[in-house]
Amino acid sequence: MSVVVWMLFGLVAGFIASKLMDSTGAGVFLDISLGIVGAVLGGLLFNQVGAAGMTGFNLWSLFVAVCGASLILFVYHAAAGRGSF
């Protein structure tokens, strides 16, 4: 897939995770970064527990990316001393 499609996928995943964790979006560039890094982290974690990681541009991959991005936001909020919810 093209880089633009993955950036859009990262934007959607990062925005959903931002909304889930602190009810506001983090901004376009941060949401894209969060979604892409979350997809990588989520894919690695899901593979470690025996589930399928990123399988392409589909709902399962979006779920994996959102889980990874949410985990990153949870750790960030815990380290910053703010509540995550």
RAUR-V108382 format. One record per run of one state. SS is the DSSP state (H for helix, E for strand, - for the rest). FROM is the first residue (numbers start at 0). TO is the last residue. If there is no record, write none. Layout:
BEGIN
SS_FROM_TO / SS_FROM_TO
END
This chain:
BEGIN
-_0_1 / H_2_21 / -_22_26 / H_27_47 / -_48_57 / H_58_79 / -_80_84
END
